[in-house]
Amino acid sequence: MKATNAAERMADVSFDELSVNTIRTLSIDAVQQAKSGHPGTPMALAPLVYTMWNRVMRFDPDDPIWPNRDRFVLSNGHASMLLWSVLHLSGTKAVNAEYERLGQPSVTLEDIRRFRQIGSKAPGHPEYHWVSGVETTTGPLGQGAATSVGMAIARKWLAARYNKPGFPIFDYDIYTVVGDGCLMEGIGSEAASLAGHLGLDNLCWVFDNNHITIEGSTNLAFTEDVPARFQGYGWNVLRVGDANDLGRIEQALDTFRETKGRPTLIVLDSHIGYGSPNKHDTAAAHGEPLGEEECRLVKRSYGWPEDAQFLVPDGVREHFAAGIGARGADARSKWTTLLASYRSEYPELAREIDQMQRRDLPDGWDRNLPVFAADAKGVAGRDASGKVLNVLAQNIPWFLGGSADRGPSNKTTLTYEGAGHFQAASPGGKNLHFGIREHAMAAAVNGMALSKLRPFGATFFIFSDYARPAIRLSALMELPTLFVFTHDAMGDGEDGPTHQPIEHLASLRAIPGLVTLRPGDANEVVEAYRYVMQLRHQPAVLALSRQALPTLDRRRYAPATGLSRGAYVLADAPNGDPEIILIASGSEVSLAVEAHEKLTAEGIRSRAVSMPSWEIFEEQPREYRESVLPPEVKARVAIEQASTFGWDRYVGPTGQVIGMKTFGASAPLKELQKKFGFQPERVVAAAKTLLGRA
């Protein structure tokens, strides 16, 4: 077909069709040029995403972080070219990490030309922070869907606290595109069940029902009745039989907005690579470019110039400006005016909104935090944590969270008067009940943090395995999320090895950007919270004891504020000249102190170091690190009821680690400590052996 004929055909079609085909061809060209990617899903879902963005969503491209914008989540993130195309065509502007509006495009046409290349703002999957207009990082299937449930929870909570008669400050909706994989992954089921229970009627999932996965037809492994399943979850289920019918898509989205009391699933029947006469469905869907000849054939079927690449026809950008641009600017302008009036009537609430949006903390956020007196019997880490959580939740209005059905055991239940419980009928409650859904809980916590709340999620440390993928994404997105894990070590006792963490500390310490803290007594727990609450771009994990830990006498030993350095000298040899260093975290800190006292009594110059966080310690200046662990002192013993993996960096080639090289056992705590060698005599013997005094 000659280009002139294609141009004539393009002139005859509506701007709706022209815009849809622009999204399709940009996706085709980007994948073809990158020689990598997924063109089929963007080709099939271009009508849906066009309708959402240009006809329905309230989103201002000039201010993509406007707090009351609708959220768009592409859970099947392999179709990222859908998002890069609409961000470019809508003229969405970039915002930096300090929330400054830069005025430059979020995604340029050059970025799209360089799809999947280093430095391009059009990476292979959507990346939060890297590209303005991306609401959450997606890629691992189901994560975006579950995160969107957290976003919907956050909006319900925000509305319950801040909306007043005549002032709908927060009334946005969340639109999420999900694929077969998102619904097959267990996290998708967890999240959908939770959303149905909570009646999140501000949440809409659109299911791309294309019947294709990497291995072929979904008939190979996925034949369930999806609509019936979601009806069982308590969702409103709609169906659009033709993914190219813009009118029916818009009508379904309108029905979602009118539905109250339950979330909505729209089943959208689509065909991968729609418009391709050769129907290279599986290849198009899963990581293979179409090939140059197929690209020409597809463009011909669209009435597109066959040899044109990265073409944005005249008028398309203007069409988006007249659609989402004008609608979003008008909605934001009205909201800004409304907020100004709200600020006059409710100045304190407006101030909270401002602080929350900047991820600031209110004045006096850490007032009344407990101070624990020295006590040989001590306090369990989880009990100290519970006291701190109740103080913080009263001092920080937007601090809230809950447990995966283990609140009474995690001690994460907020018990002060007025805390309330978040349910469909009481969305202002600050106690969240995630049910036994650890993975969805962690993703929902991410969604709430993306909405600028300060959320926490909790369970037993052993079940961090179930939450780990979402924790990893939290670190990747640099979110200030908090995960409170109790029952932190082998010493949990009679439950046995299925409930006793061994490798978990090492695995979490391996995640870049995640702060892992294992406090050694109740006052270290307080300081751990004091530290993590001031983080703005890092998630944190607290690993807390089930059993009581001796509360150290801080008049005799160093203050617990040393935790803010990651590791600190707790007890030292005379004149600060040790010949042996004992290093420990968590419940083993008191063990190291006891061994230190025994060594000191025998005339051996010992230093006890509490090391609650490797990550924080590694951020300290070299001079400080060497003052805690002098390089010239080679005799070192590390003690931790967990895998020994990684401790060699601190004990060196000549040191010793008293840790776990096997799984645990079912027995009372004292018997376990004896069996696995977590006793002061064992530490003293190891120290003497290193010093040649065995």
Helices and strands as residue ranges (DSSP letters): H 3-12, H 15-34, H 40-51, I 52-56, E 71-74, G 77-79, H 80-89, E 93-95, E 101-105, H 109-113, H 143-162, E 174-178, H 180-184, H 186-198, E 203-209, E 212-213, E 216-217, G 218-220, H 226-233, E 236-240, H 246-258, E 264-269, H 281-285, H 292-301, H 316-320, I 321-325, H 326-345, H 347-357, E 375-380, H 381-395, E 399-403, H 407-410, E 431-433, H 438-450, E 454-460, G 461-463, H 464-477, E 482-486, G 490-492, G 497-499, H 504-509, E 515-517, H 522-532, E 540-543, E 548-551, G 560-565, E 568-571, G 574-576, E 580-584, H 588-601, E 606-610, H 614-618, H 622-628, E 636-643, H 648-651, E 656-660, H 669-676, H 680-690
